[in-house]
Amino acid sequence: MRRARRVTRAALCVAAALALPPAVGAAPAPAQPEAAQAKAKAPSPEDRARAAEQKALADEAYLARQYRLALQRLEAAWTLDPDPRYIANQGLVYEQLGEYDEAVAALRQFLESDPPADKARAAREVIDRLEPPVRIETTPPGATVTVQGEPTPRGTTPLVTRVTAGTHTFILDLPGHARWRRPAKVEPGEGLRVEAALAPLPAPPPVRASRGLGADGWGYVALGAAAVAGASGAVLYTLGLDAAASRDGAVTGREWDAAHDRVALYDTTTVVAASIAGAALVTGVALIVWGGDDDGSGDGPTGEATVGLGPGGAVLSGRF
């Protein structure tokens, strides 16, 4: 309770420094010479008096710690008499409510009205109290600092920046390091120091150069080719039998010649396909059996082999 009274008294001192609007019956404040348009739209004396009444009610509510009611009274006073000093008082009420963003916004709006130097100084002192400095340091330095909810980063570490009082989440990003994200509470009038050790990301696993298929791989490719060639040879052999049957049943000499040519073609291509199948089969087996090991240790069999076509089919020769 004693601390709450000290806060209220401090706020009242600031309110007095900001020069609250005059009470009912007091002489109106002299118009600023540069506010010609404002003079043309100046409120009537009756509106000024009603605004002053609302201000008096706001003072009573403020002293009773009925801050929402005080804020409503000040807004009503502003509606009747748009005096910037009512905005300044709204900022002080927002501070008591703990709504610091709104408090700072109201006080900055008050400063835009170009108040006297002493009142502007008092308003800036409140803003500085509600936006204390925050120092952010990282190891290693150079991290980008972002306050969650803000569209752009504040800068890079080490960094000193002002943040409105309240709880904020600070985000630190540095290439090659894990993102750092922590909430921190900023108290009015108290600075904050944030220190973060950024954890480096684990190095990516080394990329092993491809050794290709290797001897075993090519051996299986050769076996696949042997299977394709063997199947093709079987198809060609079947077609040759059909052509031979057509030749035997030919009626004319022209039909017999045409069928005979097809038989000769299928016989030749069948032999070629069979030879390729045999060569691929022998080559595949040789590569798989004698191709050596896959880990490059050099412990597997070594040697050289040659596969070719001979008078009787595929021939495998080599030195192992």
ZAVORO-901467 format. One record per residue (C-alpha): z, y, x; residue number from 1. Coordinates in Angstrom, 2 decimals, padded with zeros to 5 digits, m for minus. Example, Ala and Ser with C-alpha at 12.3 -4.5 7.8 and 13.67 -1.06 7.14 Angstrom:
2
+---------+---------+---------+-----+
!      c3 !      c2 !      c1 ! num !
+---------+---------+---------+-----+
!  007.80 ! m004.50 !  012.30 !   1 !
!  007.14 ! m001.06 !  013.67 !   2 !
+---------+---------+---------+-----+
END
This chain:
320
+---------+---------+---------+-----+
!      c3 !      c2 !      c1 ! num !
+---------+---------+---------+-----+
!  000.00 !  000.00 !  000.00 !   1 !
!  000.81 !  002.41 !  002.79 !   2 !
! m002.59 !  001.78 !  004.39 !   3 !
! m004.36 !  002.37 !  001.07 !   4 !
! m002.64 !  005.76 !  000.75 !   5 !
! m003.76 !  006.72 !  004.25 !   6 !
! m007.37 !  005.84 !  003.37 !   7 !
! m007.22 !  007.94 !  000.21 !   8 !
! m005.74 !  010.92 !  002.02 !   9 !
! m008.42 !  010.69 !  004.72 !  10 !
! m011.12 !  010.62 !  002.07 !  11 !
! m009.58 !  013.64 !  000.36 !  12 !
! m009.60 !  015.52 !  003.65 !  13 !
! m013.30 !  014.80 !  004.05 !  14 !
! m013.93 !  015.86 !  000.47 !  15 !
! m012.20 !  019.14 !  001.16 !  16 !
! m014.31 !  019.60 !  004.29 !  17 !
! m017.44 !  019.06 !  002.25 !  18 !
! m016.34 !  021.92 ! m000.02 !  19 !
! m016.27 !  020.56 ! m003.53 !  20 !
! m017.86 !  022.67 ! m006.31 !  21 !
! m015.80 !  025.58 ! m007.65 !  22 !
! m013.53 !  025.05 ! m010.64 !  23 !
! m014.10 !  026.50 ! m014.09 !  24 !
! m013.94 !  030.27 ! m014.08 !  25 !
! m014.62 !  030.62 ! m010.38 !  26 !
! m017.51 !  032.71 ! m009.22 !  27 !
! m020.68 !  030.64 ! m008.72 !  28 !
! m021.79 !  030.05 ! m005.16 !  29 !
! m024.44 !  032.51 ! m003.92 !  30 !
! m027.97 !  031.15 ! m004.02 !  31 !
! m029.65 !  030.29 ! m000.74 !  32 !
! m032.50 !  032.71 ! m000.01 !  33 !
! m034.94 !  029.89 !  000.75 !  34 !
! m034.32 !  028.16 ! m002.60 !  35 !
! m036.46 !  030.36 ! m004.81 !  36 !
! m037.67 !  027.50 ! m006.96 !  37 !
! m034.13 !  026.15 ! m007.33 !  38 !
! m032.98 !  029.57 ! m008.57 !  39 !
! m035.66 !  029.52 ! m011.26 !  40 !
! m034.34 !  026.18 ! m012.50 !  41 !
! m030.66 !  026.98 ! m012.04 !  42 !
! m028.36 !  025.51 ! m014.72 !  43 !
! m026.84 !  027.75 ! m017.33 !  44 !
! m023.25 !  028.96 ! m016.96 !  45 !
! m022.28 !  026.58 ! m019.78 !  46 !
! m023.76 !  023.60 ! m017.90 !  47 !
! m021.99 !  024.67 ! m014.75 !  48 !
! m018.71 !  024.82 ! m016.63 !  49 !
! m019.24 !  021.40 ! m018.19 !  50 !
! m020.16 !  020.00 ! m014.77 !  51 !
! m016.96 !  021.42 ! m013.34 !  52 !
! m015.02 !  019.72 ! m016.11 !  53 !
! m016.65 !  016.40 ! m015.23 !  54 !
! m015.77 !  017.03 ! m011.59 !  55 !
! m012.12 !  017.63 ! m012.49 !  56 !
! m012.07 !  014.36 ! m014.43 !  57 !
! m013.67 !  012.64 ! m011.45 !  58 !
! m010.85 !  013.96 ! m009.22 !  59 !
! m008.26 !  012.50 ! m011.57 !  60 !
! m009.99 !  009.13 ! m011.64 !  61 !
! m010.36 !  009.16 ! m007.85 !  62 !
! m006.65 !  009.81 ! m007.31 !  63 !
! m005.90 !  007.00 ! m009.75 !  64 !
! m008.21 !  004.74 ! m007.71 !  65 !
! m010.51 !  004.32 ! m010.68 !  66 !
! m013.55 !  004.69 ! m008.47 !  67 !
! m016.16 !  003.45 ! m010.92 !  68 !
! m014.99 !  005.98 ! m013.48 !  69 !
! m014.97 !  008.70 ! m010.82 !  70 !
! m018.55 !  007.79 ! m009.93 !  71 !
! m019.63 !  008.04 ! m013.57 !  72 !
! m018.02 !  011.49 ! m013.87 !  73 !
! m019.76 !  012.71 ! m010.73 !  74 !
! m023.12 !  011.43 ! m011.96 !  75 !
! m022.57 !  013.27 ! m015.24 !  76 !
! m021.72 !  016.44 ! m013.31 !  77 !
! m024.91 !  016.05 ! m011.23 !  78 !
! m026.97 !  015.70 ! m014.40 !  79 !
! m025.59 !  019.01 ! m015.71 !  80 !
! m025.66 !  020.84 ! m012.39 !  81 !
! m027.76 !  019.29 ! m009.58 !  82 !
! m025.57 !  020.68 ! m006.85 !  83 !
! m025.95 !  018.61 ! m003.63 !  84 !
! m022.19 !  018.68 ! m003.15 !  85 !
! m021.80 !  016.36 ! m006.12 !  86 !
! m023.99 !  013.89 ! m004.21 !  87 !
! m021.69 !  014.20 ! m001.19 !  88 !
! m018.70 !  013.36 ! m003.34 !  89 !
! m020.53 !  010.34 ! m004.75 !  90 !
! m020.94 !  009.15 ! m001.18 !  91 !
! m017.17 !  009.33 ! m000.65 !  92 !
! m016.56 !  007.31 ! m003.82 !  93 !
! m019.10 !  004.70 ! m002.73 !  94 !
! m017.17 !  004.39 !  000.53 !  95 !
! m013.96 !  003.60 ! m001.35 !  96 !
! m015.86 !  000.97 ! m003.34 !  97 !
! m017.02 ! m000.66 ! m000.11 !  98 !
! m020.67 !  000.02 ! m000.99 !  99 !
! m021.50 !  001.48 !  002.36 ! 100 !
! m025.28 !  001.46 !  002.09 ! 101 !
! m025.10 !  003.60 ! m001.05 ! 102 !
! m022.52 !  005.87 !  000.58 ! 103 !
! m024.74 !  006.53 !  003.59 ! 104 !
! m027.79 !  007.10 !  001.37 ! 105 !
! m025.90 !  009.67 ! m000.73 ! 106 !
! m024.61 !  011.54 !  002.31 ! 107 !
! m028.06 !  011.64 !  003.88 ! 108 !
! m029.45 !  013.02 !  000.63 ! 109 !
! m026.76 !  015.68 !  000.87 ! 110 !
! m027.85 !  016.52 !  004.42 ! 111 !
! m031.43 !  016.99 !  003.23 ! 112 !
! m030.23 !  019.93 !  001.14 ! 113 !
! m029.56 !  021.83 !  004.39 ! 114 !
! m025.83 !  022.44 !  003.82 ! 115 !
! m023.77 !  024.83 !  006.00 ! 116 !
! m023.12 !  023.61 !  009.53 ! 117 !
! m019.47 !  022.68 !  009.00 ! 118 !
! m020.21 !  020.67 !  005.86 ! 119 !
! m023.16 !  018.96 !  007.52 ! 120 !
! m020.93 !  018.06 !  010.45 ! 121 !
! m018.34 !  016.55 !  008.11 ! 122 !
! m021.01 !  014.48 !  006.36 ! 123 !
! m022.39 !  013.23 !  009.69 ! 124 !
! m018.91 !  012.19 !  010.77 ! 125 !
! m018.61 !  010.02 !  007.67 ! 126 !
! m022.05 !  008.51 !  008.30 ! 127 !
! m021.11 !  007.74 !  011.90 ! 128 !
! m017.96 !  006.05 !  010.69 ! 129 !
! m019.89 !  003.95 !  008.18 ! 130 !
! m022.57 !  003.09 !  010.74 ! 131 !
! m020.62 !  002.13 !  013.86 ! 132 !
! m022.46 !  001.16 !  017.04 ! 133 !
! m023.20 ! m002.50 !  017.69 ! 134 !
! m023.93 ! m003.66 !  021.22 ! 135 !
! m025.91 ! m006.88 !  021.54 ! 136 !
! m026.31 ! m008.72 !  024.83 ! 137 !
! m027.94 ! m012.07 !  025.55 ! 138 !
! m028.18 ! m014.47 !  028.44 ! 139 !
! m030.96 ! m014.31 !  029.48 ! 140 !
! m031.83 ! m010.79 !  028.34 ! 141 !
! m035.00 ! m009.68 !  026.58 ! 142 !
! m034.40 ! m011.31 !  023.18 ! 143 !
! m035.79 ! m009.65 !  020.07 ! 144 !
! m033.04 ! m008.47 !  017.72 ! 145 !
! m033.56 ! m008.60 !  013.96 ! 146 !
! m031.03 ! m007.91 !  011.24 ! 147 !
! m031.70 ! m010.29 !  008.37 ! 148 !
! m033.30 ! m008.49 !  005.46 ! 149 !
! m034.94 ! m005.80 !  007.57 ! 150 !
! m038.75 ! m005.88 !  007.92 ! 151 !
! m038.94 ! m004.94 !  011.60 ! 152 !
! m036.87 ! m005.85 !  014.68 ! 153 !
! m034.35 ! m003.39 !  016.06 ! 154 !
! m035.43 ! m003.87 !  019.69 ! 155 !
! m034.71 ! m006.20 !  022.61 ! 156 !
! m031.49 ! m007.02 !  024.40 ! 157 !
! m029.47 ! m005.47 !  025.84 ! 158 !
! m029.41 ! m003.19 !  022.79 ! 159 !
! m027.06 ! m000.66 !  021.24 ! 160 !
! m027.85 !  000.10 !  017.61 ! 161 !
! m026.02 !  001.42 !  014.56 ! 162 !
! m025.52 ! m000.89 !  011.61 ! 163 !
! m024.03 ! m000.04 !  008.23 ! 164 !
! m020.57 ! m001.50 !  007.75 ! 165 !
! m020.50 ! m004.88 !  006.06 ! 166 !
! m021.46 ! m008.46 !  006.85 ! 167 !
! m024.85 ! m008.86 !  008.49 ! 168 !
! m026.73 ! m011.79 !  009.99 ! 169 !
! m028.11 ! m011.09 !  013.43 ! 170 !
! m031.17 ! m013.07 !  014.57 ! 171 !
! m032.14 ! m013.33 !  018.25 ! 172 !
! m035.49 ! m014.73 !  019.38 ! 173 !
! m036.61 ! m015.36 !  022.94 ! 174 !
! m039.68 ! m017.44 !  023.89 ! 175 !
! m038.73 ! m020.82 !  025.28 ! 176 !
! m035.27 ! m020.68 !  023.70 ! 177 !
! m033.79 ! m021.82 !  020.42 ! 178 !
! m033.37 ! m019.14 !  017.74 ! 179 !
! m029.85 ! m017.70 !  017.58 ! 180 !
! m028.55 ! m016.75 !  014.13 ! 181 !
! m024.97 ! m015.69 !  013.36 ! 182 !
! m023.25 ! m013.59 !  010.67 ! 183 !
! m020.89 ! m010.85 !  011.82 ! 184 !
! m018.73 ! m008.37 !  009.94 ! 185 !
! m019.02 ! m004.72 !  010.93 ! 186 !
! m015.96 ! m002.68 !  010.02 ! 187 !
! m016.17 !  001.08 !  009.28 ! 188 !
! m015.26 !  003.12 !  012.30 ! 189 !
! m015.08 !  000.08 !  014.58 ! 190 !
! m017.74 ! m000.87 !  017.08 ! 191 !
! m018.94 ! m004.44 !  017.48 ! 192 !
! m020.05 ! m006.39 !  020.52 ! 193 !
! m022.27 ! m009.42 !  020.12 ! 194 !
! m022.76 ! m011.73 !  023.12 ! 195 !
! m025.02 ! m014.76 !  022.88 ! 196 !
! m026.03 ! m017.43 !  025.36 ! 197 !
! m029.46 ! m018.60 !  024.28 ! 198 !
! m030.09 ! m022.33 !  024.68 ! 199 !
! m033.41 ! m023.21 !  026.35 ! 200 !
! m035.69 ! m025.50 !  024.42 ! 201 !
! m036.15 ! m029.00 !  025.92 ! 202 !
! m039.23 ! m029.35 !  028.08 ! 203 !
! m042.08 ! m031.15 !  026.35 ! 204 !
! m042.71 ! m034.70 !  027.58 ! 205 !
! m045.34 ! m034.95 !  030.31 ! 206 !
! m048.81 ! m035.76 !  029.11 ! 207 !
! m050.14 ! m038.87 !  030.83 ! 208 !
! m053.77 ! m038.76 !  031.74 ! 209 !
! m055.84 ! m041.28 !  029.89 ! 210 !
! m057.07 ! m044.20 !  032.01 ! 211 !
! m059.74 ! m045.12 !  029.50 ! 212 !
! m060.03 ! m048.59 !  028.04 ! 213 !
! m059.40 ! m050.43 !  031.28 ! 214 !
! m060.79 ! m053.86 !  032.12 ! 215 !
! m059.04 ! m055.59 !  029.20 ! 216 !
! m060.29 ! m052.99 !  026.76 ! 217 !
! m063.88 ! m053.34 !  027.89 ! 218 !
! m063.49 ! m057.11 !  027.73 ! 219 !
! m062.64 ! m056.90 !  024.04 ! 220 !
! m065.54 ! m054.52 !  023.52 ! 221 !
! m067.84 ! m057.10 !  025.11 ! 222 !
! m066.45 ! m059.81 !  022.85 ! 223 !
! m067.15 ! m057.62 !  019.85 ! 224 !
! m070.71 ! m057.07 !  021.04 ! 225 !
! m071.08 ! m060.84 !  021.50 ! 226 !
! m069.99 ! m061.38 !  017.91 ! 227 !
! m072.48 ! m058.80 !  016.63 ! 228 !
! m075.32 ! m060.26 !  018.71 ! 229 !
! m074.45 ! m063.80 !  017.61 ! 230 !
! m074.46 ! m062.81 !  013.95 ! 231 !
! m077.77 ! m061.02 !  014.43 ! 232 !
! m079.21 ! m064.12 !  016.10 ! 233 !
! m078.10 ! m066.27 !  013.16 ! 234 !
! m079.80 ! m063.94 !  010.71 ! 235 !
! m083.00 ! m063.91 !  012.78 ! 236 !
! m082.96 ! m067.71 !  013.02 ! 237 !
! m082.70 ! m067.95 !  009.22 ! 238 !
! m085.58 ! m065.55 !  008.80 ! 239 !
! m087.59 ! m067.65 !  011.26 ! 240 !
! m087.01 ! m070.76 !  009.15 ! 241 !
! m088.21 ! m068.92 !  006.06 ! 242 !
! m091.31 ! m067.75 !  007.95 ! 243 !
! m091.99 ! m071.34 !  009.12 ! 244 !
! m091.74 ! m072.58 !  005.55 ! 245 !
! m094.19 ! m069.90 !  004.47 ! 246 !
! m096.57 ! m070.95 !  007.26 ! 247 !
! m096.43 ! m074.59 !  006.22 ! 248 !
! m097.24 ! m073.69 !  002.65 ! 249 !
! m100.05 ! m071.26 !  003.53 ! 250 !
! m103.28 ! m071.79 !  001.55 ! 251 !
! m105.65 ! m069.64 !  003.53 ! 252 !
! m106.09 ! m069.15 !  007.21 ! 253 !
! m105.08 ! m065.48 !  006.96 ! 254 !
! m101.76 ! m066.39 !  005.32 ! 255 !
! m101.12 ! m069.02 !  007.97 ! 256 !
! m101.80 ! m066.54 !  010.81 ! 257 !
! m099.49 ! m063.91 !  009.31 ! 258 !
! m096.67 ! m066.41 !  008.79 ! 259 !
! m097.17 ! m067.81 !  012.29 ! 260 !
! m096.85 ! m064.31 !  013.80 ! 261 !
! m093.56 ! m063.83 !  011.95 ! 262 !
! m092.30 ! m067.16 !  013.19 ! 263 !
! m093.11 ! m066.22 !  016.79 ! 264 !
! m091.40 ! m062.83 !  016.39 ! 265 !
! m088.23 ! m064.31 !  014.89 ! 266 !
! m088.11 ! m067.04 !  017.51 ! 267 !
! m088.31 ! m064.49 !  020.33 ! 268 !
! m085.74 ! m062.11 !  018.87 ! 269 !
! m083.43 ! m065.03 !  018.12 ! 270 !
! m083.53 ! m066.11 !  021.76 ! 271 !
! m082.88 ! m062.54 !  022.92 ! 272 !
! m079.94 ! m062.13 !  020.52 ! 273 !
! m078.48 ! m065.46 !  021.60 ! 274 !
! m078.84 ! m064.52 !  025.27 ! 275 !
! m077.13 ! m061.17 !  024.68 ! 276 !
! m074.36 ! m062.87 !  022.74 ! 277 !
! m073.83 ! m065.37 !  025.52 ! 278 !
! m073.84 ! m062.71 !  028.23 ! 279 !
! m071.42 ! m060.50 !  026.29 ! 280 !
! m069.16 ! m063.45 !  025.62 ! 281 !
! m068.98 ! m064.46 !  029.26 ! 282 !
! m068.52 ! m060.85 !  030.36 ! 283 !
! m065.72 ! m060.25 !  027.85 ! 284 !
! m063.84 ! m063.35 !  028.91 ! 285 !
! m064.25 ! m062.46 !  032.58 ! 286 !
! m062.97 ! m058.94 !  032.08 ! 287 !
! m059.97 ! m060.09 !  030.10 ! 288 !
! m059.03 ! m062.90 !  032.48 ! 289 !
! m059.86 ! m061.28 !  035.80 ! 290 !
! m059.84 ! m057.61 !  034.93 ! 291 !
! m056.48 ! m056.94 !  036.58 ! 292 !
! m053.25 ! m055.50 !  035.10 ! 293 !
! m053.06 ! m052.38 !  032.92 ! 294 !
! m050.17 ! m050.63 !  034.64 ! 295 !
! m052.11 ! m049.93 !  037.83 ! 296 !
! m049.61 ! m051.78 !  039.99 ! 297 !
! m052.35 ! m053.75 !  041.73 ! 298 !
! m050.51 ! m057.04 !  041.25 ! 299 !
! m053.16 ! m058.61 !  039.00 ! 300 !
! m056.16 ! m060.67 !  040.09 ! 301 !
! m058.86 ! m058.86 !  041.96 ! 302 !
! m062.47 ! m059.73 !  042.71 ! 303 !
! m065.94 ! m059.10 !  041.45 ! 304 !
! m068.17 ! m060.90 !  038.98 ! 305 !
! m071.83 ! m060.74 !  038.05 ! 306 !
! m073.26 ! m061.77 !  034.71 ! 307 !
! m076.96 ! m062.25 !  034.16 ! 308 !
! m079.57 ! m064.20 !  032.30 ! 309 !
! m080.96 ! m067.37 !  033.85 ! 310 !
! m083.46 ! m069.98 !  032.75 ! 311 !
! m080.80 ! m071.82 !  030.80 ! 312 !
! m078.99 ! m068.80 !  029.32 ! 313 !
! m076.16 ! m066.58 !  030.56 ! 314 !
! m075.01 ! m067.09 !  034.15 ! 315 !
! m071.61 ! m065.97 !  035.53 ! 316 !
! m071.15 ! m065.79 !  039.26 ! 317 !
! m068.58 ! m064.01 !  041.33 ! 318 !
! m065.98 ! m063.96 !  044.04 ! 319 !
! m062.27 ! m064.14 !  043.11 ! 320 !
+---------+---------+---------+-----+
END
